Amino acid sequence: MERVLFYIIALIMVIYAIKAVTSRKMLRSVVYLLFVLTGIAGIYFMVDYTFMAAVQLAVYAGGVIVLIIFSVLLVHHIELRLDVSKLSQRMMAGVVSIFGLVVTLYAIHTYDFMPSTAQQPIEVSQIGRGMLSFEDDGFILPFEVISVLLVAVMIGAIVIAKGKKLEQ
């Protein structure tokens, strides 16, 4: 049953990812991206990685999508139609995507995955200490990188939403 659920979520994610990059309307692309990011959180929940699923929902599905929508709304281009890219750009993107897929599948098939033997439940306080620690097992650097990512998303969304106004 879990395998069937995984394939359903994966199929939904692939369909909406394709729709997100092929849609010419900015708001629709953002909504499709929201479905993809929520699907990733669903897969995290399936493998019982609840903390990462919560971070996925809060930071990416919540924060990134809200930033993009607000920046599009701020510049009053909610129904912005995106330009159609050139055939050469689409072909190059396809080649790079296929290359990335091949490298990823090769890495997955050649890596010797070992099942985890640790079955200890993790407390929320341990996660909090780990998030704020700068020691070897700390996550303060990735936590700060997420904040830089959110700023970059905001800037990118404003640039996309402004469109041709920046050239003038």
C-alpha positions as CSV (number, residue, x, y, z in Angstrom):
1,M,0.0,0.0,0.0
2,E,2.8,2.4,0.8
3,R,4.4,1.8,-2.6
4,V,1.2,2.6,-4.3
5,L,0.8,5.8,-2.3
6,F,4.4,6.7,-3.1
7,Y,3.8,6.3,-6.8
8,I,0.6,8.3,-6.7
9,I,2.4,11.2,-4.8
10,A,5.4,11.0,-7.2
11,L,3.1,11.1,-10.3
12,I,1.2,14.1,-8.9
13,M,4.5,15.8,-8.2
14,V,5.9,15.2,-11.7
15,I,2.7,16.4,-13.4
16,Y,2.6,19.6,-11.4
17,A,6.3,20.2,-11.8
18,I,5.9,20.0,-15.6
19,K,2.9,22.3,-15.3
20,A,4.8,24.7,-13.1
21,V,7.6,25.2,-15.7
22,T,5.3,25.2,-18.8
23,S,2.5,27.4,-17.5
24,R,2.7,31.0,-18.9
25,K,0.8,32.5,-16.0
26,M,2.9,33.4,-13.0
27,L,0.3,32.8,-10.3
28,R,-0.6,29.4,-11.7
29,S,3.1,28.4,-11.8
30,V,3.4,29.3,-8.2
31,V,0.3,27.3,-7.2
32,Y,1.7,24.3,-9.2
33,L,5.0,24.7,-7.4
34,L,3.1,24.7,-4.1
35,F,1.7,21.2,-5.0
36,V,5.1,19.9,-5.8
37,L,6.6,21.2,-2.5
38,T,3.7,19.7,-0.5
39,G,4.2,16.4,-2.3
40,I,7.8,16.4,-1.1
41,A,6.6,16.9,2.4
42,G,4.2,14.0,1.9
43,I,7.1,11.8,1.0
44,Y,9.0,12.9,4.1
45,F,6.0,12.0,6.2
46,M,5.8,8.5,4.5
47,V,9.4,7.7,5.5
48,D,8.6,9.0,9.1
49,Y,11.0,12.0,8.8
50,T,8.5,14.3,10.4
51,F,10.8,17.1,11.3
52,M,12.1,17.5,7.7
53,A,8.5,17.3,6.5
54,A,7.5,20.1,8.9
55,V,10.5,22.2,7.7
56,Q,9.5,21.5,4.1
57,L,6.0,22.7,4.7
58,A,7.0,25.7,6.8
59,V,10.0,27.0,4.9
60,Y,9.4,26.0,1.4
61,A,5.7,25.3,0.9
62,G,4.9,28.2,3.2
63,G,7.6,30.7,3.2
64,V,8.9,30.5,-0.4
65,I,5.4,30.4,-2.0
66,V,4.1,33.3,0.2
67,L,7.2,35.4,-0.7
68,I,6.6,34.8,-4.4
69,I,2.9,35.6,-4.2
70,F,3.4,38.7,-2.1
71,S,6.1,40.0,-4.4
72,V,4.0,39.4,-7.4
73,L,1.1,41.1,-5.7
74,L,3.2,44.1,-4.7
75,V,4.1,44.9,-8.3
76,H,0.5,44.4,-9.5
77,H,1.2,41.7,-12.0
78,I,-0.9,38.9,-10.6
79,E,-1.9,37.7,-14.1
80,L,1.6,38.2,-15.5
81,R,2.1,36.1,-18.7
82,L,5.6,34.8,-18.9
83,D,7.5,34.9,-22.1
84,V,8.0,31.8,-24.2
85,S,11.6,30.7,-24.1
86,K,13.5,30.0,-27.3
87,L,13.7,26.4,-28.7
88,S,17.5,26.4,-28.1
89,Q,16.9,27.3,-24.4
90,R,14.3,24.6,-24.0
91,M,16.5,22.0,-25.6
92,M,19.5,23.0,-23.4
93,A,17.3,22.8,-20.3
94,G,16.1,19.4,-21.4
95,V,19.7,18.1,-22.0
96,V,20.8,19.4,-18.6
97,S,17.7,17.9,-16.9
98,I,18.3,14.5,-18.5
99,F,22.0,14.7,-17.5
100,G,21.0,15.5,-13.9
101,L,18.6,12.6,-13.9
102,V,21.2,10.1,-15.2
103,V,23.7,11.3,-12.6
104,T,21.1,11.0,-9.8
105,L,20.0,7.5,-10.9
106,Y,23.6,6.4,-11.2
107,A,24.4,7.6,-7.7
108,I,21.3,5.9,-6.3
109,H,22.0,2.6,-8.0
110,T,25.7,2.4,-7.1
111,Y,25.4,3.5,-3.5
112,D,25.2,0.7,-1.0
113,F,22.3,1.7,1.2
114,M,22.4,0.1,4.7
115,P,19.3,0.0,6.9
116,S,19.5,2.1,10.0
117,T,19.9,0.2,13.3
118,A,19.1,3.2,15.5
119,Q,15.5,3.0,16.7
120,Q,15.7,5.7,19.4
121,P,13.0,8.3,19.2
122,I,14.3,11.9,19.0
123,E,13.0,14.5,21.4
124,V,12.0,18.0,20.2
125,S,14.5,19.5,22.6
126,Q,17.3,17.6,20.9
127,I,16.2,19.0,17.6
128,G,16.1,22.5,19.0
129,R,19.6,22.2,20.5
130,G,20.9,20.8,17.2
131,M,19.4,23.6,15.2
132,L,21.1,26.3,17.3
133,S,24.4,24.5,17.8
134,F,27.5,25.4,15.9
135,E,29.4,22.3,16.9
136,D,30.0,19.2,14.8
137,D,26.4,18.0,15.0
138,G,24.9,21.5,14.8
139,F,22.7,22.9,12.1
140,I,23.1,26.6,12.6
141,L,24.8,27.0,9.2
142,P,22.0,25.3,7.2
143,F,19.5,27.3,9.2
144,E,21.2,30.6,8.2
145,V,21.5,29.4,4.6
146,I,17.7,28.9,4.6
147,S,17.3,32.6,5.5
148,V,19.6,33.6,2.7
149,L,17.6,31.4,0.4
150,L,14.4,33.2,1.4
151,V,16.0,36.6,0.6
152,A,17.2,35.3,-2.8
153,V,13.7,34.0,-3.5
154,M,12.2,37.4,-2.7
155,I,14.7,39.2,-4.9
156,G,14.1,36.7,-7.7
157,A,10.3,36.9,-7.4
158,I,10.5,40.7,-7.6
159,V,12.7,40.6,-10.7
160,I,10.4,38.2,-12.4
161,A,7.3,40.1,-11.4
162,K,8.8,43.5,-12.5
163,G,9.7,42.0,-15.9
164,K,10.5,44.5,-18.5
165,K,10.2,47.5,-16.2
166,L,13.7,46.8,-14.9
167,E,15.2,47.4,-18.4
168,Q,13.8,50.9,-18.7
